[in-house]
Amino acid sequence: MTQVSALDPRPHNPLQDTERSAQLSAALARCAAGDRKALQMIYDSESSRMTGVARRILLRQDLAEEAVHDAFVRIWRGASTFDSGRGGSIGWLYAIVRNCALTIHRNEHRYDHNDIVEDIIPDDAISRLPETSALRRCLDRIERPRRDVIVLAYVHGMSHGELAGRLKMPLGTIKSWVRRGLMSLQECMG
């Protein structure tokens, strides 16, 4: 029998959900053994739904994608901790993406541009670039907190650890911001 939830109008078939959960449990066991193809199978099966969950929390596609990326890193590293006796694989996976999204949400609201450092102003470095510069145009497209982190890292030579300490943010968030910012710059400059 197919059911429709008020929260999710798509029909749910309990038999299909049971089969999906069993497949995901088996894939998690293979991930725990180091099988990267199993992680790819989980990604192919769940990433679009996970992005939807993260997007409902974060309200932005780029942050939702970041949460899903972080979740898959945690899934890969923590697959050996999954215990089907304690709960289903679907719940375990979505708890991870939810926690990643909530962490990003907290971190997004923790940033205050005035917290950086009084003697280092990231905008000065950008304003010194010619207005017609492709780099300046691409940096201007990156939103404020991430752009500041990139400038502080690559113009002022601050390490990821220094940035995390000064901004009072987790090191993983800083690394993610730098990685995603550089990818945005590469796309824009490409």
C-alpha positions in Angstrom: 0.0 0.0 0.0 1.3 3.4 -0.9 1.2 6.3 1.6 1.5 10.0 1.2 2.9 12.1 4.1 1.7 15.7 4.8 5.4 16.8 4.9 6.4 14.9 1.8 3.7 14.6 -0.9 5.6 12.0 -2.8 4.1 8.5 -2.5 6.0 6.2 -0.1 5.9 2.5 -0.5 6.9 0.8 2.8 8.3 -2.2 0.9 10.5 0.0 -1.2 11.7 1.9 1.8 12.6 -1.4 3.5 14.5 -2.5 0.4 16.3 0.9 0.2 17.3 0.7 3.8 18.7 -2.8 3.4 20.7 -1.7 0.3 22.1 1.3 2.2 23.0 -0.8 5.2 24.9 -3.2 2.9 26.6 -0.3 1.2 27.6 1.2 4.5 29.2 -2.2 5.5 31.2 -2.1 2.3 32.2 1.5 2.9 33.5 0.4 6.3 35.7 -2.1 4.5 37.1 0.7 2.2 34.9 0.2 -0.9 34.7 3.6 -2.6 32.1 2.3 -5.1 29.7 1.7 -2.2 30.1 5.3 -1.1 29.4 6.3 -4.7 26.2 4.2 -4.7 25.0 5.9 -1.5 25.8 9.3 -3.1 23.9 8.4 -6.3 20.9 7.2 -4.3 20.7 9.8 -1.6 22.5 13.0 -2.5 19.6 14.8 -4.1 17.3 14.0 -1.1 20.0 15.0 1.3 20.5 18.3 -0.5 16.8 18.9 -0.1 17.0 18.3 3.6 20.0 20.6 4.0 18.4 23.2 1.8 15.4 23.4 4.1 17.7 24.1 7.0 20.1 26.4 5.3 17.8 28.1 2.7 20.7 28.3 0.2 21.8 25.8 -2.4 25.5 26.4 -2.1 25.4 25.8 1.7 23.2 22.8 1.2 25.8 21.3 -1.2 28.5 22.0 1.3 26.6 20.2 4.0 26.1 17.2 1.8 29.8 17.2 1.0 30.7 17.3 4.6 28.1 14.6 5.4 29.7 12.3 2.8 33.1 12.8 4.3 31.7 11.9 7.7 29.8 8.9 6.3 33.0 7.6 4.7 35.1 8.1 7.8 32.4 6.8 10.2 30.8 4.0 8.2 32.3 1.4 10.6 30.3 3.0 13.5 27.0 2.3 11.8 25.1 -0.3 13.8 21.8 -1.5 12.2 20.8 -2.9 15.6 20.6 0.7 16.9 18.6 2.1 14.0 18.1 2.2 10.3 20.6 3.3 7.7 18.3 6.0 6.3 17.9 7.6 9.7 21.7 7.4 10.3 22.5 9.0 7.0 20.0 11.8 7.3 21.0 12.5 10.9 24.5 13.1 9.7 23.5 15.5 6.9 21.1 17.3 9.3 23.9 17.8 11.8 26.3 19.0 9.1 23.7 21.5 8.0 23.0 22.7 11.5 26.8 23.2 12.1 27.0 25.3 8.9 24.0 27.3 10.0 25.5 28.1 13.4 28.8 29.0 11.8 27.2 31.3 9.2 25.7 33.3 12.0 28.8 33.3 14.2 30.8 35.2 11.7 31.2 38.9 12.3 33.3 40.9 9.8 34.5 43.2 12.6 36.0 40.2 14.4 38.7 39.7 11.8 41.7 41.8 12.9 41.8 45.5 13.1 45.1 45.8 11.3 44.2 43.5 8.4 41.4 44.6 6.2 40.6 42.2 3.3 38.8 44.8 1.3 42.1 46.8 1.0 43.7 44.0 -1.0 40.7 43.8 -3.3 40.5 47.5 -3.8 44.1 47.6 -4.9 43.3 45.4 -7.9 42.3 47.3 -11.1 38.6 47.6 -11.6 38.8 45.8 -14.9 40.7 42.9 -13.3 39.1 39.5 -13.8 40.4 38.4 -10.4 38.6 41.4 -8.8 35.4 40.7 -10.6 35.6 37.0 -9.6 36.4 37.9 -5.9 33.4 40.3 -5.8 31.1 37.4 -6.8 32.1 35.4 -3.7 30.1 36.3 -0.7 31.7 38.2 2.2 32.8 35.7 4.8 34.3 33.3 2.3 36.0 36.1 0.3 37.6 37.5 3.4 39.0 34.1 4.4 40.5 33.6 0.9 42.1 37.1 0.9 43.4 36.6 4.4 44.9 33.2 3.5 46.4 34.0 0.2 47.2 37.7 0.4 48.1 38.1 4.1 49.5 34.5 4.5 47.3 33.5 7.4 47.1 29.7 7.9 43.8 27.9 8.2 44.5 27.4 11.9 45.1 31.2 12.4 41.9 32.0 10.6 39.9 29.5 12.6 41.3 31.0 15.8 40.7 34.6 14.9 37.3 34.1 13.5 36.3 31.6 16.3 35.2 29.1 13.8 35.9 25.3 13.4 39.0 24.5 11.3 36.9 22.3 9.0 34.6 25.2 8.1 37.6 27.4 7.3 39.1 24.7 5.1 35.8 24.2 3.4 35.3 27.9 2.7 38.8 28.1 1.2 38.3 25.0 -0.9 34.9 26.2 -2.2 36.1 29.8 -2.7 39.0 28.6 -4.8 36.7 26.4 -6.8 34.5 29.4 -7.4 37.5 31.5 -8.5 38.7 28.8 -10.8 35.3 28.5 -12.4 34.9 32.2 -12.8 38.5 32.7 -14.1 38.3 29.6 -16.4 
